Amino acid sequence: MAVRLDLNIAESSRDYSRLDSTIYNRARVSALNVMVVGAGALGNEVIKNLTLLGVGAIYIVDRDVIESSNLTRSVLFCVPHVEQIIAKQTWKAEFAASRVSEMNPEVRSVPIVNEIADIGLGVLARMDLIFSCLDNELARLELSWSCQRVNVPFIDAGLGTTNYSSGLISIFPGIAGPCYACRKGRQRRREILQELDGIEDPCWMKERRLEQQGTVSTTPLMASVIAAMQVEAGFRHVLTSAVSSSEEGRSIRVTLAPEPQMESFSFGVSPDCPLHESRVGEIIKLSGHRSAEISVAELIAATKDGIQCEEGGILCLDWPLIVEAGCRRCGRVWQPMMRKARFQRVASCPSCGNTSLVEREVLTSIDASSPWASMTLAQLGLPLNHIHEVYWGGSANSRKYVELSGDWRDES
């Protein structure tokens, strides 16, 4: 979805004076654009804290609907007639955004019902701070990689790391620091990087990993504790220069039972991590162009100025893209235009519903001579508000980064 970032914050009807002597003073906090990814138990508490502090705007990302199991841990969803809200299969992101507006009309709230990897990099690049309240490693890795590419601090947190009275907060400072994969061991890093690229592990390996991980219950008590620490750590990082200049990542592990413990440690960039070579450079903004109107070939041609290269340009895709698939049962062939990792999780045959599918054609890049180059970016399923990378091999300035200004129009 396309979103706008212009803020029109009304004259304050709240007394923020007791925060003036803290890092949360009104002038600084009200200028921040913040994203919260995941609107479950932890995300609810983070959103609540940001709303009370009066940030300028909160972008809430979640792709799930409200369920009855959320009501014992998610304060924003506890409202009268919640049964009707559940029956209507209401999106978490949209309902949480409406609750922000009720709690503090001075905070602009924007719901985004999508997976993080399907949100354009241009949206993330306009954030001052991004809070990860996710519950799976692949989504964390996708978000961490995207944040690092556009140099936005990423504050991750999780519940139940040891038992239901525990949690972990981690600060990833941005372009010069470590990413989420850097903190993993070599074997686990290899596995999640394969998942990132949509490369399936053998079933026995996945089953063994799930058995080893098990399931840890979470409570609203730890969600409240960890969310408060997550917001505190994030704000101190962006509002305190001595902290934000650090190139190290930092983690805080908290356990309240059976004995209260708190451990803080730092970590750096892993020399074995391959995710530090795709940073976004200077951005070319194509005025008036929109994803629904411009083809891949036209986008490539628009970046040719100043390029001395006999080879043609290539649009580099962030994730492998399934452009043609087939059904093993009924033989139906269709064009999903979907990220490979997502296709493997959610795709089914549009004719018979079968999930045993064949990936007939997968793209990682598109050159100007490709038959797919005549399609628009929207027809290929590429995100709105994205920063596209075009590679011109052999030239001095071989990589161009392009953003379409027309995508930022209001769209229904």
C-alpha positions in Angstrom: 0.0 0.0 0.0 1.1 3.6 -0.6 1.4 5.8 2.4 2.1 9.5 3.0 4.4 10.9 5.6 3.2 14.5 5.9 2.4 15.2 9.5 -0.2 17.7 10.7 0.0 17.4 14.5 -2.7 19.5 16.3 -1.9 21.8 19.1 -1.3 19.7 22.2 -4.2 19.1 24.5 -2.0 17.1 26.8 0.5 18.2 29.4 3.8 16.7 28.6 5.8 19.0 30.9 6.8 16.2 33.3 8.7 14.6 30.4 10.6 17.8 29.6 13.5 17.0 31.8 13.9 13.5 30.3 15.0 12.3 26.8 11.3 12.1 26.0 10.7 15.9 25.8 7.9 16.9 23.4 9.9 18.6 20.7 12.1 15.6 20.1 9.6 12.8 20.5 6.8 14.5 18.4 9.2 14.7 15.4 9.8 10.9 15.2 8.4 8.5 12.6 8.3 5.1 14.2 7.4 1.7 12.8 6.2 -1.3 14.9 6.3 -4.6 13.1 4.0 -7.2 14.8 0.9 -6.2 16.7 0.7 -9.2 19.1 1.2 -9.1 22.9 4.6 -7.4 22.7 3.6 -5.1 19.8 0.5 -3.9 21.7 2.6 -2.8 24.6 5.1 -1.0 22.4 2.3 0.8 20.6 0.7 1.8 23.8 4.0 3.2 25.2 4.7 5.2 22.0 1.2 6.6 22.0 1.4 7.8 25.6 4.8 9.4 24.8 3.3 11.2 21.9 5.5 10.3 18.9 4.8 12.0 15.6 3.6 8.9 13.7 3.3 5.2 14.3 3.3 2.8 11.3 1.8 -0.5 12.4 2.7 -3.6 10.3 0.8 -6.9 10.8 -0.8 -9.4 8.5 -3.0 -11.3 10.9 -6.5 -10.9 12.3 -7.6 -10.5 15.9 -8.4 -13.9 17.6 -9.8 -14.7 21.0 -6.4 -16.0 22.2 -5.1 -12.4 21.8 -7.4 -11.0 24.5 -5.5 -12.2 27.5 -2.3 -10.5 26.4 -3.1 -7.6 24.0 -4.5 -4.5 25.8 -5.5 -2.6 22.6 -7.9 -5.3 21.6 -9.8 -5.4 24.9 -12.8 -3.3 24.1 -16.6 -3.7 24.4 -18.2 -6.0 21.8 -14.9 -7.5 20.9 -16.7 -10.7 19.9 -18.1 -8.8 16.9 -14.7 -7.6 16.0 -13.3 -11.1 16.1 -16.3 -12.4 14.0 -15.6 -9.8 11.3 -11.9 -11.0 11.1 -10.6 -7.6 11.8 -7.0 -6.9 10.9 -4.8 -6.3 14.0 -2.9 -3.5 12.3 -6.1 -1.6 11.4 -7.7 -2.0 14.8 -4.5 -1.1 16.7 -4.2 2.1 14.6 -7.7 3.1 15.4 -7.0 2.6 19.1 -4.0 4.9 18.8 -6.2 7.6 17.4 -8.6 7.1 20.3 -5.9 7.2 23.0 -4.0 10.2 21.6 -5.3 12.1 18.5 -2.1 14.0 18.3 -0.3 10.8 17.1 -0.7 9.9 13.4 -1.3 6.1 13.0 -0.9 4.2 9.8 -1.9 0.5 9.5 0.0 -1.6 6.9 -1.6 -5.1 6.4 1.3 -6.9 4.8 4.4 -9.0 5.3 7.5 -7.0 6.0 9.3 -8.2 2.9 6.5 -6.9 0.8 6.8 -3.4 2.0 8.8 -1.0 -0.1 12.2 0.1 1.2 11.2 3.7 0.7 8.7 3.4 3.6 11.3 1.9 5.9 13.9 4.6 4.8 11.6 7.3 6.1 11.5 5.9 9.6 13.6 7.2 12.5 13.3 3.9 14.4 11.8 0.5 13.8 10.7 -1.9 16.6 10.5 -5.6 15.8 7.8 -7.4 17.8 7.9 -10.5 15.6 7.6 -14.2 16.6 9.8 -15.9 13.9 13.4 -15.7 12.8 12.8 -15.4 9.1 10.7 -12.3 9.4 13.3 -10.8 11.8 16.0 -11.5 9.3 14.0 -9.9 6.5 13.4 -6.8 8.6 16.9 -6.6 9.8 18.4 -6.8 6.3 16.0 -4.2 5.0 16.7 -1.8 7.9 20.5 -2.1 7.4 20.2 -1.4 3.7 18.6 2.0 4.4 20.5 2.7 7.6 17.6 2.7 10.1 18.1 1.5 13.7 16.3 -1.8 14.4 15.3 -2.7 17.9 14.2 -6.3 18.3 12.6 -8.0 21.2 11.2 -11.5 22.0 9.4 -13.2 24.9 10.0 -16.6 26.5 13.6 -16.9 25.5 14.3 -19.1 28.6 10.9 -19.5 30.3 7.7 -17.5 30.4 9.3 -15.0 32.8 12.1 -14.1 30.4 12.8 -11.9 27.4 15.5 -10.5 25.2 16.0 -7.0 23.7 18.6 -6.4 21.0 19.7 -3.1 19.3 21.0 -3.3 15.8 22.4 0.2 15.1 22.3 0.4 11.3 24.5 0.4 8.3 27.9 0.0 10.1 26.8 -2.5 12.7 25.8 -6.2 12.8 22.6 -7.6 11.5 20.3 -10.2 12.9 22.1 -13.0 11.1 25.5 -11.9 12.6 24.3 -13.0 16.0 23.6 -16.5 14.9 25.9 -19.5 14.9 27.3 -20.6 11.5 24.9 -23.5 11.1 21.7 -21.6 12.1 22.8 -18.6 9.9 23.1 -20.9 6.9 19.6 -22.3 7.6 17.8 -19.0 7.9 19.7 -17.6 4.9 18.4 -20.6 2.9 14.9 -19.8 4.1 15.4 -16.1 3.1 16.1 -17.2 -0.5 13.3 -19.7 -0.5 15.6 -22.7 -0.5 13.8 -25.6 1.3 15.6 -27.6 4.0 14.9 -31.3 4.0 11.7 -32.1 6.0 13.6 -34.1 8.6 15.8 -31.1 9.4 12.8 -28.8 9.8 11.0 -31.3 12.1 14.1 -31.7 14.2 14.5 -27.9 14.6 10.9 -27.5 15.6 11.3 -30.3 18.2 14.4 -28.6 19.6 12.7 -25.2 19.8 9.6 -26.4 21.4 6.9 -24.0 22.5 7.3 -21.5 25.4 4.2 -19.7 26.8 4.2 -15.9 27.1 2.4 -13.7 29.5 1.0 -10.1 29.5 3.3 -9.4 32.4 6.6 -10.0 30.5 5.1 -8.4 27.4 4.7 -5.2 29.5 8.2 -5.4 31.0 10.1 -6.2 27.8 8.1 -3.7 25.7 9.0 -0.9 28.2 12.7 -1.8 28.0 12.5 -2.1 24.2 11.1 1.4 23.8 13.5 2.8 26.4 16.5 1.2 24.6 15.3 2.4 21.2 14.7 6.0 22.2 18.0 6.2 24.0 19.7 5.0 20.9 18.2 7.6 18.5 18.1 10.5 21.0 21.4 10.1 22.7 24.4 10.8 20.4 26.9 8.9 22.6 24.8 5.7 22.1 23.8 6.2 18.5 27.4 6.6 17.4 28.2 3.0 18.4 28.8 0.4 15.7 28.3 -2.5 18.0 25.0 -4.3 18.6 23.8 -4.7 22.1 21.5 -7.2 23.8 19.8 -7.3 27.2 18.6 -10.6 28.5 16.0 -10.4 31.4 14.8 -13.2 33.6 12.4 -12.6 36.5 12.0 -16.1 37.8 13.1 -18.4 39.4 15.7 -15.8 40.3 15.8 -12.2 38.9 18.7 -11.8 36.5 19.7 -9.2 33.9 22.6 -9.7 31.5 23.9 -7.2 29.0 26.4 -8.0 26.2 27.6 -6.6 22.9 28.2 -8.2 19.5 29.8 -7.1 16.2 29.6 -7.8 12.5 30.3 -11.5 11.7 33.0 -11.8 9.0 31.1 -14.8 7.7 27.8 -12.9 7.2 27.0 -12.2 3.5 24.3 -9.6 4.2 26.5 -6.5 4.3 27.2 -5.9 0.6 23.8 -4.4 -0.6 23.6 -1.0 1.1 21.5 1.5 -0.7 23.5 4.4 -2.2 22.4 7.7 -3.6 18.7 7.6 -4.7 17.5 8.8 -8.1 13.9 10.0 -7.7 11.8 9.6 -10.9 9.2 12.4 -10.6 5.7 11.5 -11.7 6.3 7.8 -12.4 4.3 5.1 -10.7 4.7 1.3 -10.3 1.5 0.7 -12.1 2.6 2.6 -15.2 6.4 2.1 -15.7 7.8 -1.1 -17.2 11.0 -2.8 -16.1 12.6 -1.8 -19.4 11.6 1.9 -18.9 13.0 1.9 -15.4 16.3 0.5 -16.5 16.5 3.0 -19.4 15.9 5.9 -16.9 19.1 5.0 -15.0 21.4 5.0 -18.0 22.6 8.7 -17.7 26.3 8.8 -17.0 26.8 5.1 -17.7 29.6 4.0 -20.0 28.8 0.4 -20.4 28.3 -1.9 -23.5 26.2 -4.3 -21.5 22.6 -3.6 -20.7 21.2 -2.8 -17.3 19.7 -5.4 -15.0 16.9 -4.9 -12.4 18.1 -6.7 -9.3 15.3 -8.3 -7.2 15.5 -8.3 -3.5 14.0 -11.7 -3.2 13.5 -14.6 -5.7 10.2 -14.1 -7.5 7.9 -16.9 -8.7 6.5 -15.8 -12.1 5.2 -19.1 -13.3 3.9 -22.1 -11.3 2.1 -25.3 -12.0 -0.1 -27.7 -10.1 1.0 -31.3 -9.8 -2.6 -32.5 -9.5 -4.7 -30.8 -12.2 -1.9 -29.4 -14.4 -3.0 -25.7 -14.1 -0.3 -23.2 -15.0 -0.5 -19.6 -13.7 1.6 -16.6 -12.9 1.7 -16.0 -9.1 4.1 -13.0 -9.1 5.0 -13.8 -5.5 8.2 -13.9 -3.4 9.5 -17.5 -3.4 9.6 -17.7 0.4 6.0 -16.6 0.7 4.9 -18.8 -2.2 6.3 -21.9 -0.4 4.3 -21.0 2.8 0.9 -19.9 1.4 0.4 -20.7 -2.2 -2.2 -23.1 -3.5 -3.6 -24.0 -7.0 -6.2 -21.4 -8.0 -8.2 -24.2 -9.7 -8.2 -27.2 -7.3 -6.6 -25.8 -4.1 -3.8 -28.3 -4.1 -0.6 -27.3 -2.4 1.8 -29.6 -4.2 3.1 -27.2 -6.8 5.9 -26.8 -9.3 8.0 -23.6 -9.5 8.2 -23.4 -13.3 10.1 -20.1 -13.5 11.9 -18.1 -10.8 13.5 -14.7 -11.3 16.3 -13.1 -9.3 16.9 -10.3 -11.8 15.4 -9.0 -15.0 17.4 -7.5 -17.9 15.9 -5.2 -20.6 15.8 -8.0 -23.2 13.8 -10.3 -20.9 10.2 -11.0 -21.9 9.2 -10.0 -18.4 10.8 -6.5 -18.9 7.7 -5.3 -20.8 5.6 -5.7 -17.7 5.1 -2.9 -15.2 6.5 -3.2 -11.7 3.0 -3.6 -10.2 2.2 -6.4 -12.7 5.2 -8.3 -11.4 4.0 -7.8 -7.8 6.9 -5.6 -6.8 6.2 -3.4 -3.8 5.0 0.2 -4.0 7.3 2.9 -2.6 10.3 0.6 -3.2 13.9 1.6 -3.8 14.8 -0.4 -6.9 18.4 -1.4 -7.7 19.6 -1.4 -11.3 23.1 -2.9 -12.0 25.2 -1.9 -15.0 28.1 -4.3 -15.1 31.5 -3.0 -15.9 30.8 0.7 -15.3 32.5 2.9 -12.8 29.2 3.7 -11.1 27.6 0.3 -11.6 24.7 0.4 -9.2 21.8 2.8 -9.4 19.0 3.1 -6.8 15.6 4.4 -8.0 12.5 5.5 -6.3 9.2 6.4 -8.0 7.8 9.6 -6.6 4.3 8.9 -8.0 3.9 5.9 -5.7 3.6 8.3 -2.8 0.2 9.6 -3.9 -2.8 8.7 -1.8 -4.2 5.4 -3.0 -7.3 3.7 -1.8 
